[in-house]
Amino acid sequence: MHPAALSEALLASVQAVVGDRAEVAATDIVLERPRSREHGDWTTNAAMRLAKRVGMPPRDLAAQLQERIQAIPGVAGVEVAGPGFLNLRLDAAAAGELARTIVEAGGAYGRGDSMQGIQMNLEFVSANPTGPLHLGGTRWAAVGDSLARILESQGARVTREYYFNDHGAQIDRFARSLVAAWRGQPTPEDGYGGDYIADIAARVEAASEIDLLDLDDDALQEHFREHGVQLMFGEIKQSLADFGVVFDVFFHEHDVQANGDVERAIERLRERGHIFEQDGATWLRSTELGDDKDRVVVRSNGAPAYFSGDLAYYLNKRERGFEQCFIMLGADHHGYVGRMMAMCAAFGDEPHVNLELLIGQMVNLVRDGKPMRMSKRAGTIVTMEDLVEVVGVDAARYSLARSSVDTPLDIDLELLQKRSNDNPVFYVQYAHARTSAVARNASAAGVDRSAFDASTLDHETEAALLGALADFPRVLTQSAQLREPHRVARFAEELAGLYHRWYDACRVVPQGDDPIEDVNRSRLWLNDATGQVLRTALGTLGVSAPERM
């Protein structure tokens, strides 16, 4: 039985029992997988949620619901547990029917409509074009693109956006570093080192149609800034594309500074009463909106403060029609949360709803049990290309997305190079490859899906496998709601383990001269259903699902 069908049947049963004593909505019927299979296939706390409204103890209400739910076709048993939980057990036929549902639904299985039509802007990576992408940016590339895919699976319309910072002090230091490299001089004290600087400088010179020796210092720096940033950003774009991450929008910081967006944002906030003048500067009265201090928007010398760009950029996004704006930031940006949420509220929006900030933690690359240090300026940076070259795109993306972003992450190079069950991405991909091999062997032996008898899927490993498959829609929905792609990866690993145990216990192809029976055909449906869900799960992480390994 499909979880959605079971939820609808439960809702009808609960409404029938409660009657006019309370209003019951679909949101009151929450189905979850029990932590232990001994407690059944599904559990719900509906009685506990409704007890106060109905005016009776939760266990007493659960007892009334128990008899009604027991009559739902396909429900083999219902038990009242603890303070009022209802544990449901499905009969084999009802549980097994899910295999056919998944195969017939194909890639649509697991997808939902809880975010249907919502316009979302997801800004991630957005590294300054002063060098190759390091591991922090690489983690955001893997997590951000996976999150976009998961949100899209729930009906959201996601725009992947890269904020291109092509101005400011860091860009000036980058330009000075290029000039120094071109002149054969040491890297400036506050500049960027590394072989890539010399390479970019040489490419700028080779592409120049003017004699660089004719330029004075200011003109020379501007020339290297303009062309060096363009080349560096081109490399970043290519690295991301090779990593399977393609952005819909590259938004230039220069645009909000040059087209009047800053002035318009300040005027909008002034109209709302959040702007004031003091000491010759213009301020946002952000302390009234939860910030720890008021923020300068325009300095006393008339120059816009950095925060003014944030104001303009947020307003720009909202005026482009984005209802929800997500910004993924590095671990050193915790201090941004207060001011950015105050900004959101100042525009009349709801913090943490119209604007969300996701703060990620650092990534450490480990080799021989020792961390490899990174420093873009010192030239010892570990780049996206370095990681991909060693372990490949699939292993890199999967390993970066399978852990919660709010925890530091160690990437073990030796582990990710292993073709063994110790390597999580290999473990999951191998499970999918095995489903494909089983399907090929079944075809060669004459086993097809011409018949399906769900009641034959009664082995304990089949019950566990079907239970996990039934949970996939909930996992995708929860991953989208909580903005946690790692939940999909962990689900895929659990599903792979259950499939491998089923493979060892149940045969699709008969042994020897045994005849082909409906149990073999039904198991092929279950095999193919598992392959489909593994394929979808890996796809939401931007990881391939090989048919052979």
N, C-alpha and C positions, 0 to 999 in steps of 0.2 A: 504494500500500500504506500503510495506517495505521501510524504509528510504533509503536503498541503491538503490532500484529501482527508487525511486523518484529522488535521486541525479543523477542517470544516465540519466533519462529523462530530467532533468533540464540542464545538461551539453550539451546534444544534442540540446536542444532548444536555449540555449545561443550561442553555436557555429554557429547555423544556422542564428541567428540574427546578430552576430558580423561579420561573414564571414571572409574575409581576412584582415580586419582592425586591428586585434590583434590575438595573439595566446592565446587560452583559455585552461587551464589545469583543471583536476579534483579538484585540490587543491583550485581553484578559486570559487568552488561551496560549500559553507559552509552552511549547514542547522542547524538551532537552534530552540528550542522551545521558542515561545514568552512568555514574563513574564505574560501576561494576555491572557486568553483563548479568550477574545473578539477580539484579533488581529489575530485569525486563528489558524491553526494547526502547521504551520511551517513558519519561516521567513528566508530570505537570504539577505546578503549584496553584492551579486554578482555584481550588477550594480555599486555600490560604489567602489568595488575593480577594476573594469575594465574600469571605466569612463575615467581615464587619458590616458590609453593605446589606447582607442578608439577615444579619442579627443572630448568628448562631456560631458555636465553636467550630473551628476548621475541620476537626476530625469528624464531627457529626455531619457537616455538609459533605465531606468527602465520602462518607458512608452512603449518603443518598445518591451522590453522583456515581458511585461504584456500580450499583445495579443497572443504572441506565447505560453507562458506557459499556458494560459487559455485553449489551445487546447489539453493539455496533458490529456489522458483518466484518469478519477478519480479525476481530479482537478475541484472543484466546483466553485472556485472563486479566483481571485488574486487582491490585492490592493497595490497601491504605497503609502508608508508612509514615513513621515519625510524627511530626505535628500536623500532618494533613496532606502529605504528598500522595499522588496517585500514580502508581507504577503500572504501565501497560505492557502486556506481552501479546505480540501478534502471532497468528498461526502461520505455518510455513508457507501456505499458498498466498496469503496476504502479503507477507514480507517478500517473498520471491518475485511477486509481480513487478516489483521495482526494477528488476533487471531488464524486462521488456520495455518499461517506461523510459529508461535511460537510453537504451539503444535506439528507440524510435525518436526520442527527442534530439539525439546527437549533441552537438555543441551547445544547444540551447538549455540543456539540463544544468541546473544550478543557477542560471541567470534569474534575476528578479526585476521588479519594477518599483522598489521602494524609493528610488531616487529619480524616477522617470522624468526626463525633460529638464532637470535642474542644470542651470548653466554654471559650470565650475571652472575656475582658473587655477591651475596648479603650477606654481613657480618653483623650480628646483634646479639644482646644480648652480647656475648663475655664477660660476667662478670668474674672477677677473682674468682677462686675457693677457696675463703677464707670464704665463708658463703653462706647461702641459697639466692635464688634470691629475691631481694627486689622489690618494686613496679615499680621502674624505669626500671629494667630489664624485668619485667613482661609486661610493656607497649610495650617495644621494641619487645618482643616475639609475642604479639598480632599483632602489626602493621607490623613487618617484615614478618611474615608468610602470613598475608593478602596481603601485597604488592607483595610477590613472587607469590601468586595465581593469582593476577590481571595481573601481567606481563606475566605469563604463558597463561592467557586467550587471550593475543594478539600475541601469537606465540613465545615468548621468551623462551630460554632454560636456566632456572634459577638454579644455584647451591646455596643452603643455606649453609653458612659456619660460623663456630664458631671458633674464634681465642682464643686458649687455652693458657692463660698466666700462665705458671707453673714455672716461675722464677722471680726474682726481690725482691725488699725490702718488698712489701706487703706479698709475700709468706714467707719470712723470719720471719716477725712478726706473721704470722699465725702459723708457726711451733713453735716459742717460746711460743705462747699462748697455744698450745696443750701440750707442755712439762710442762708448769706451771700447767695446769689443771691436768695432770697425777700425778704430784708431790703434788697436793693439795695446791699449792701456789697461791697467788693473781694474777690476770691478769696483765701482764706487762703494764707499763704506756702507751706504744704505741701499745698495743696488741688488740686482739679481745675478747670481752666478750660474754656472752649469754650461754644458756643451750646447744646449739648445739656444742660448743667447748668441753665441758665435755663429751658429748655423742661421738663425733668423737675420742677423746683421749681414751676413754674406748674401743671403737671398734678397734683402732689400737693396743692397748695392748692385747686384746683378740685374735687378728689374728696373733700376732707376734710369730714366731717359735724360737725366741732367748730370753734370759733373758735380759730385758732392763736395769737391774741394772748393767750389765757388761759393758755397753757402757759409754764412756766419754761424756762430754757435746756436743762436735761437732758431734760425731757419733749419739748421741741421737736425736739431733735436725734434722739431715739429715734423720734419720729413720722416725721421725714423719712428716717431710716435705713430703717425698716420699709417704708414705702410707696415711697420712692425706689428701693430695691433691687428691689422687686417690679416696678415699672414698667420699670426698666432691663433687668432680666432678661427681661421679656416682649418687649422690643424685640430682645434678642439671640436669643431663641428664634425669633422671626418672621424675622429676618435669615437665620438658619441654614436654616429651612424653605424660604425663598425661594431659597436657594442649593442646595437639594436634599439637605440634611443633616438627618436626623431622628434624635434620640437615643431609645434605649429606656428609659434611666434617667437621671433628674436626682437626683444624690445630694447631700444637704445636709450641709455640714460640721458644722452644729449637731447632727445626729443622732448622730455618733460621740462628741460631747462630752456629750450629754445622756442617752444610754441605757445608759451604763456600759461601752461598748466599750473605752474607754481603760483603765479599771481592769482589765477582763478580759484585755486584751492584755498589760498589764504583769505580771499574775499568771501568765499562760501562759509568758511569758519568764522569770519568776522561777523557775518550776518547772523550766525547762530549764537553769537555772544561769547565765543571761546578765545578770541584774540585780544591781546592788550599790548600797549607800548610801555616800555620801561628802559631807562638808561640809553635811550636812542635806538634800542633794538625792538624787534617785533617778536612776541612770545605767544605760545599756545598755553592756555590755562589748563594744563593737563592734570594738575594735582586734584582738581575737582572731579576728575574722571578716573581716579585710581592710580595715577602715576606717582612716583616718589618725589618728583620735582617738576616744575614747569619747564618747558622746552623752548629754546631759542629757535625761531623760524627764519628770521632775517637778522644778521648781525648789525651792530651799530655802524659799521662801515658800508652798509648797504648790500653786502654780499650775502646770498642765500646760504643758510646753514644746511648741512647734509640732510637733516631731518625734513627740510622743505621738499626735497625730492621724494621722500616717502609719502608725504601728504599728497603731492601731485600724482604720483604713480597709483596710489590706492584709488583716488577719485577717478583717474583715467580708467582703471579696471571696472569700477562700478558703472561708469557711464558707457562702457562697452557692453553692458548687459550681464555681467557676471554676478550671480546671486551669492555665490560663496567663493572666497579667495583664500587659497592655501599658499603659505610661503614656508619652504623647508630651509632651515638655517643650521649652521654648524654649532658645535658645542660652545664656542666662545660668544654666542649671541643671546645667552639667557637674559642679559640686561635689556634686551630689546622688547621683551614681552609687555612690560608695563606701559611703555610709551606707545607701542603700536596698538594696543587695545584701547588706550585712551584716545588715540587718533580715530580709531574705528567708531567709538562712542561719540566723539565730537562731530562726526558727520551724520549722526543720527542712526547709526547702524548698531547691531547687537554684537558685542565682542564674543569671540569663540564660536560665532555662528556665521555671520557675514565674513569674518576674518578669523583664520586659524593659523597659528604658528606651530610648526613641528620642529623641535630641536633635536638634532642627532648627536650622538657621541662619537668619539674618535675611533679610528680603525688602526690596528697594529698588524703589520705583516711579520709573521714569525717564520724563521728558517733555522733548522737545527736547534730548535727550542729557544732561540734568542730573537728579540724584536729587532727589526730593521728600522733605523731612524729615518725621518723624512725632514727635509728642509729645502724648500724651493729656492731660497736665496743662496744657500751653501752649495747648491748643485747636486745634492745627494737625494733628490726627490725620487720616490717610488711612484711611478705613473700608472695610469690605466693600462697603457700599452705594455708596461712591464708585467703587470698581473695577468693580462690576457695571454701574453706570449708564453707564460709559464704554465697556466692551468686551462686556458681556453675561455671563450665567452660564457658558455653555459655554467661551468663551475664557478666562474667569477661572479656572475649575476646571482646564482642561487645562494652561494655562501654569504653574499652581502645582504640578501633580502630575507634570509631565514631566521634572523635574530631581531629582537625588538630594538628599534632605533634609539631608545633611551638608555641603552646599556653599551659600554665599550665593547669592541669586537676584536678578537684576535683571529687572523686568517693564517691557518697552518698550510703552507705551500706543499709540504710533503704529503699531507693527508689528501689534499685536493687533486694530487697527481695519481693517487692510487685508484686502480680499477678493482675495488673491493667494496664489501658492504660497510666498511668503516667510513667510506666517503659518501656523505648524504646524497649528493646529486647523482652519483653513480647508482646508488641503491634505488632511487626512485626511477631513474631512466631505465635501469635494467628491468624493473618490474614492468614498465610499459613495453619494452622490447620483448619480454617474455609473453605478454598477452598477444603480441603480434605473431610470435613464433607458434603459440598454441593455436591461433586461428589458422595459420598456414598448414600446420600439421593436421588439424581437423579437416580442412578442405581436402587435403591429399588422401585422407582416410575415408572421405565420404560423409563426414559429420557436418550437417548444415543447420540452419535455424528454421527449418520447415515446420517444426513443431515446438511448442513450449508448454511445459507443465510445471507451474511454479511450485506445486506441492512436493516435487521431487528434490527441491533445494532445501533439504532438511538436516544436512550435516552441521555440526556445531561451528565449523569454520565458515560455512556458508552463511549462517545466521550472523556471525560477527562481521563478515565482509559486507553483507547487505546492510547491516546497521551503519557501518561507516559510509557507505554509498548514500544512504538516506540522509546522512548528516551534512553532505556537501553544500546544499543550498544555504543552510544555516551558517556554515563556516564562511562562505562568500559574503553573505549579508553582514555578518558580524565584523568581518575584516574590513568591509567598506565603512561601516558605521564607526568603528574604532580607529580607522586609518592605520591598520596593522597588517601589512602583507605577509608578515612572518607566520601568521596563523594558517595561511594556505600552504606554505612550505611544510609546516609541522603536520598538517592534515595529510599531505601527500606522502610523507614518510610513514605515518601510521597506516595509511591505506596500502602502501607498498608492502609493509610487513604482514598485514592481514592477507594480502593476495599471495605472497610467497608461502605462507602457512597453508592456505587453501590449495595451492598448486601441489604441495607435498602430500596432501590428504585426499584430494578428489581428482579423478581423471576425466578429461573431456573425451579423449580418444580411447575406445575400449581396448583391453589388453588381448593379445593373441587372437583367437577366433571368436571371441565374445561378440554377440550381435550389437549393432547400434540401436540404442533405445532412447526413449524420450528424455531420460535423465542426462544422457550425453549431449543431446541437442539443447536441453535447458541450461546445462553448465556452460555451453558455448555462449549462450546469451549472457550469462553472468560474467564470463571471461571478457566478452566484448564490452559489456557495460563498464567493467573496471578499467579497461583500456581507455574508454572514452573519458571517464572522470579524471584519470591520471593525465591524459592529454590536455584536458581543459585546465586542470590545476597548474601544470607546467607552463601552459600558454599564458596564464595570467601573470606568471613571473618572468615572462619573456625568455623561457628556456625551452629548447627543442625536446620533442618526444620521439627519439629514434625507434625505428622498427627492428633494427638489428644492432647488436653490440658485440 
